[in-house]
Amino acid sequence: MPRAQPGVLVETDASIHAIIVRIDTEHRNKFILENIDDENLLIHRDNYEELKQMLHDRLKHAVREAEESSDSD
């Protein structure tokens, strides 16, 4: 019999969805319970805050790189 697992439904745009899937893959499927479609994911409730922080860090790093790149132009 299947066992229910508590999760958080996350709705994102496709670009953020791709980043979350990449983070999950890098961490051996620690975060995603169900990849519902291109905009919705079910995330492990216990790992949600950790994933949020990792996503924040990735986005911050990407913005910093973009700013540095535009400064050198």
N, C-alpha and C positions, 0 to 999 in steps of 0.2 A: 504494500500500500504506500502511495506517495506521502511524503512528509512535508507539511507546510513550513515555509521559512519566511520570517518577517522581512519585509523589504520596503524600500522607498521608491515610488514611481517618479522618475525624472524625465521631464520633457525639455528637449534642447533643439537647437538648429543642427543641421547636418554637420557643420564644421566642428562644433563642440562635441557632438556625438562621436565623431571620428577620433578626437583626442582622448575621450574617455575610453573608447575601445582599445586604443593603443596603450594607455596606462594600464588597463586591465590585463592585456596580453603580456606586458612587461613584468607584471606581478603575478603571473601564473593563475589568472582568472580569479583573483581574490575579491573583486568588487561586483561584477555583474552577475546577477541571478538569471536574468532573461533579457536578451536583446530583442525587443518587441518589434520595432521597425526603425526606419532611418531617423526618427525623432524621439523615440521613447525607449527608456531602459528601466529595468527593475534592478535596483542596487541593494546589496546586503545592508541591512539597517545598521549593523555593528561597525561597518567599514565606511559608511557614508561620509562622516566628517573628515576622515583621512583622505578619501578620494577628493572631496571638495578642496582641501588644502593643496593636494598635488596638482589639481587642475588650476587653481589660482596661481601656484608657482610657475606652471608651464606658460600660462597666459602672460604673466608678468615678465617672464624671460623673453617671450616672443615679442612683446611690445618694446622691451628694452633693445633687442636686436634690431627691430625695425627703425627705432629712433636713431640708433647709432649709424645705421646704414644710410638714412636720409641726411644725417649731419655730414657725412663724408662726400655727399654729392655736390 
